[in-house]
Amino acid sequence: TDEEFETFKEGVSNPPQEVNYDAPAWSSALAQQFLRDEFSEEFSRRHVRRLLKRAGLSWQTPRPQPPTADQEEREEFRKDQKN
């Protein structure tokens, strides 16, 4: 329903931590889990991506790290990506 979509949109418009998920950012898999937990509904990943797009979110990937980066910076980057 429109009301459920607004609840979904509000949830994914905030960081996942605000709806009790331990993740740094939303992914289609995490949004799929949110829909399952919040509404007891199953959606395919493809449909979840459509819902995310409709909610105004776009697919983002982390920037690749330049090969000239210091080893400590690389490890910190990897650590941040795992959180």
Backbone bond lengths (Angstrom), bond angles and torsions (degrees), N, CA, C in turn:
res aa  C-N    CA-C-N  psi(-1)  N-CA   C-N-CA  omega(-1)  CA-C   N-CA-C  phi
1 T - - - 1.459 - - 1.524 108.92 -
2 D 1.315 115.75 167.33 1.468 120.27 177.61 1.526 111.14 -62.20
3 E 1.316 116.29 -38.05 1.467 120.73 -179.94 1.530 110.88 -65.35
4 E 1.318 116.96 -41.61 1.462 120.86 178.31 1.526 110.95 -66.59
5 F 1.331 116.53 -38.89 1.458 118.97 177.96 1.521 110.40 -62.92
6 E 1.326 117.28 -40.71 1.470 120.25 178.98 1.531 110.54 -63.24
7 T 1.322 117.67 -38.11 1.470 121.45 176.46 1.521 109.78 -63.73
8 F 1.336 116.97 -43.95 1.465 122.04 177.09 1.526 110.16 -61.15
9 K 1.321 116.57 -48.14 1.468 121.77 -178.15 1.525 110.73 -60.06
10 E 1.319 116.54 -43.32 1.462 120.56 178.97 1.531 110.54 -63.45
11 G 1.337 116.27 -41.26 1.462 120.23 179.81 1.512 112.68 -62.95
12 V 1.332 117.50 -46.44 1.469 120.20 -176.94 1.525 113.17 -82.31
13 S 1.321 117.35 -7.67 1.467 120.22 176.89 1.524 111.46 -81.09
14 N 1.315 115.88 -12.78 1.464 122.47 178.21 1.528 108.91 -109.07
15 P 1.324 116.71 163.39 1.472 118.68 177.05 1.534 110.61 -59.79
16 P 1.320 117.81 147.83 1.464 121.15 -179.78 1.537 113.77 -56.35
17 Q 1.329 116.47 -28.70 1.459 119.90 -179.98 1.528 111.99 -61.20
18 E 1.327 117.26 -28.33 1.468 120.75 -178.52 1.518 112.91 -71.55
19 V 1.334 117.35 -16.76 1.469 120.61 174.96 1.534 109.67 -116.30
20 N 1.336 115.01 28.75 1.467 123.49 171.76 1.517 115.85 67.85
21 Y 1.330 117.23 37.23 1.461 121.27 172.46 1.524 107.79 -113.68
22 D 1.312 116.13 136.49 1.454 121.28 -179.88 1.530 108.77 -92.13
23 A 1.325 115.50 77.00 1.461 121.70 -179.73 1.523 108.11 -148.10
24 P 1.343 117.01 147.60 1.466 119.67 -178.34 1.527 113.49 -76.62
25 A 1.334 117.48 -24.12 1.467 120.52 -176.96 1.522 109.05 -156.09
26 W 1.325 115.44 164.11 1.460 120.88 178.50 1.520 110.48 -77.97
27 S 1.291 115.66 138.91 1.461 122.74 171.12 1.520 105.83 -125.03
28 S 1.317 116.65 167.96 1.463 118.07 178.61 1.528 110.31 -63.75
29 A 1.335 117.49 -35.43 1.467 120.76 178.70 1.527 111.12 -65.72
30 L 1.324 116.93 -41.05 1.459 120.24 179.51 1.525 110.69 -69.43
31 A 1.328 117.24 -40.79 1.467 120.56 177.02 1.529 110.23 -63.40
32 Q 1.327 116.42 -36.24 1.463 121.10 177.04 1.532 109.70 -63.01
33 Q 1.322 116.70 -42.51 1.467 121.20 177.46 1.520 110.88 -64.31
34 F 1.335 117.19 -40.86 1.466 122.20 178.32 1.534 110.01 -59.43
35 L 1.316 117.08 -45.03 1.467 120.97 178.47 1.529 110.73 -62.52
36 R 1.314 116.16 -40.28 1.468 121.23 178.91 1.532 109.90 -64.09
37 D 1.330 116.46 -46.04 1.466 120.98 -177.50 1.528 112.41 -70.98
38 E 1.328 116.26 -42.56 1.468 121.17 -174.13 1.525 113.16 -78.43
39 F 1.329 116.39 -39.07 1.462 119.78 -172.11 1.529 114.03 -120.40
40 S 1.325 117.26 -0.39 1.478 121.75 -176.91 1.521 111.11 54.03
41 E 1.327 115.01 41.80 1.467 121.74 -179.27 1.520 109.68 -122.87
42 E 1.328 115.62 144.44 1.456 121.67 176.15 1.524 109.41 -105.65
43 F 1.330 116.18 129.40 1.456 122.07 176.34 1.517 108.19 -130.63
44 S 1.320 116.62 148.48 1.462 120.27 175.70 1.525 108.57 -70.26
45 R 1.324 116.16 158.00 1.471 119.82 178.06 1.521 110.50 -59.51
46 R 1.313 116.21 -38.94 1.457 119.69 -179.31 1.532 110.69 -60.90
47 H 1.319 116.13 -43.58 1.466 119.48 179.27 1.533 110.53 -67.94
48 V 1.321 116.94 -37.47 1.466 120.37 177.41 1.525 110.00 -60.78
49 R 1.335 117.01 -41.27 1.475 119.85 177.23 1.524 110.77 -62.26
50 R 1.323 117.18 -37.82 1.472 119.90 176.25 1.529 110.72 -63.15
51 L 1.333 116.22 -42.84 1.468 119.83 178.48 1.524 111.39 -63.45
52 L 1.334 116.76 -40.44 1.465 120.28 177.82 1.529 110.89 -62.74
53 K 1.323 116.06 -41.45 1.465 120.05 178.22 1.526 110.13 -64.03
54 R 1.323 116.15 -44.22 1.473 120.65 178.48 1.528 111.22 -61.66
55 A 1.338 116.53 -30.56 1.462 121.58 178.52 1.530 111.86 -78.14
56 G 1.346 116.54 -2.98 1.465 120.25 176.59 1.516 114.10 93.75
57 L 1.327 117.30 12.44 1.463 120.51 179.21 1.520 109.67 -99.76
58 S 1.310 116.12 149.99 1.460 120.14 179.49 1.519 109.57 -124.75
59 W 1.316 115.89 158.94 1.455 122.68 -179.91 1.516 109.39 -70.11
60 Q 1.305 117.26 128.44 1.457 122.19 179.56 1.528 108.69 -127.39
61 T 1.307 116.33 144.43 1.459 120.88 173.98 1.523 108.07 -127.25
62 P 1.327 117.44 150.70 1.453 118.62 178.81 1.526 110.40 -67.96
63 R 1.294 115.37 148.52 1.462 119.70 177.33 1.523 109.46 -67.25
64 P 1.316 116.27 141.03 1.469 117.76 176.10 1.527 109.46 -66.73
65 Q 1.280 114.93 150.92 1.453 119.75 -178.72 1.527 109.68 -90.05
66 P 1.320 117.47 131.76 1.465 118.86 -179.87 1.528 110.72 -65.49
67 P 1.318 116.98 146.18 1.470 120.36 -178.49 1.524 113.38 -63.94
68 T 1.329 117.35 -15.86 1.463 120.35 -179.03 1.524 112.11 -84.10
69 A 1.327 117.44 -2.41 1.463 120.01 -178.34 1.523 110.30 -65.46
70 D 1.283 114.84 145.65 1.454 122.63 178.63 1.543 109.80 -67.11
71 Q 1.318 116.81 146.15 1.473 122.31 -175.95 1.528 111.30 -56.79
72 E 1.319 117.19 -39.67 1.468 121.15 179.41 1.534 110.45 -63.41
73 E 1.330 116.39 -40.87 1.462 120.35 177.76 1.530 110.63 -63.95
74 R 1.325 116.78 -39.56 1.466 120.96 178.86 1.525 110.68 -62.15
75 E 1.333 116.66 -45.57 1.462 120.34 -179.93 1.520 111.03 -63.92
76 E 1.326 116.90 -40.33 1.460 120.78 178.29 1.540 110.10 -64.03
77 F 1.320 116.63 -41.41 1.463 121.48 177.75 1.533 110.49 -60.55
78 R 1.319 116.85 -47.80 1.475 120.93 179.29 1.524 110.64 -61.38
79 K 1.314 116.70 -41.53 1.464 121.65 179.94 1.527 109.65 -62.38
80 D 1.330 116.97 -43.61 1.470 121.68 180.00 1.533 110.65 -64.73
81 Q 1.331 117.90 -35.44 1.454 121.25 -179.42 1.526 111.55 -69.94
82 K 1.308 117.09 -30.96 1.474 120.37 179.98 1.521 111.68 -75.24
83 N 1.316 117.77 -24.41 1.466 121.07 -179.29 1.463 106.87 -80.70
